[in-house]
Structure formats: structure tokens, C-alpha cells
């Protein structure tokens, strides 16, 4: 009996090589996610610290309120930018892992 043919064969290399590439990719994703979570915590902590102490600045009440709103917007924009960078980083890790498995 002939072996079953796959429509889209993933790889013709040794199984151990594929497993190693998968493990390295998983570790890369874990490290990248941990780094992004650390940056998220710093943005959150630093942003909240600045926002909560906006009234300490020697500004008029309108200036303090304006500063509060600007810092809130910047904190939100930083978190969105961080999420976009996380997705780009995951895509790069998958691309590098795929290329290393294919050509390595």
C-alpha cells in the first residue's frame, strides 16, 4: 500500500529539527510577550503617577485639567502602540522561525 500523500507537505526535514524550531519559536514568543508586559506595566505605572500628580504642577486649574487629559491620551496611545508592536514582533518571530526551519 502506498503512503498517504499530503496536499501541502509542511517540511521534508527530520522531525527533531522541526521540534527544535517550534520550541525556539515558543521561547521567543514567551520572552517577547514578557518584555511587552513589562513595558505595559511601566507605561501604566508611570502614566498613573504623572496623572495623579498633575495638580502638583504650578499651573492654573484649567492647565492642570488640560495636562491631565493630555497625559491620559498619551498613556492610551502608548498602550495601543505597544499592542501593535507586540503583534509585529510575533509576526517577525514566526517568519524567522519559518525561514529557519525551511532553509536551516
Rosetta blueprint (number, residue, H / E / L):
1 X L
2 X L
3 X L
4 X L
5 X L
6 X L
7 X L
8 X L
9 X L
10 X L
11 X L
12 X L
13 X L
14 X L
15 X H
16 X H
17 X H
18 X H
19 X H
20 X H
21 X H
22 X H
23 X H
24 X H
25 X H
26 X H
27 X H
28 X H
29 X H
30 X H
31 X H
32 X H
33 X H
34 X H
35 X H
36 X H
37 X H
38 X H
39 X H
40 X H
41 X H
42 X H
43 X H
44 X H
45 X H
46 X H
47 X H
48 X H
49 X H
50 X H
51 X H
52 X H
53 X L
54 X H
55 X H
56 X H
57 X L
58 X L
59 X L
60 X L
61 X H
62 X H
63 X H
64 X H
65 X H
66 X H
67 X H
68 X H
69 X H
70 X H
71 X H
72 X H
73 X H
74 X H
75 X H
76 X H
77 X H
78 X H
79 X H
80 X H
81 X H
82 X H
83 X H
84 X H
85 X H
86 X H
87 X H
88 X H
89 X H
90 X H
91 X H
92 X H
93 X H
94 X H
95 X H
96 X H
97 X H
98 X H
99 X H
100 X H
101 X H
102 X H
103 X H
104 X L
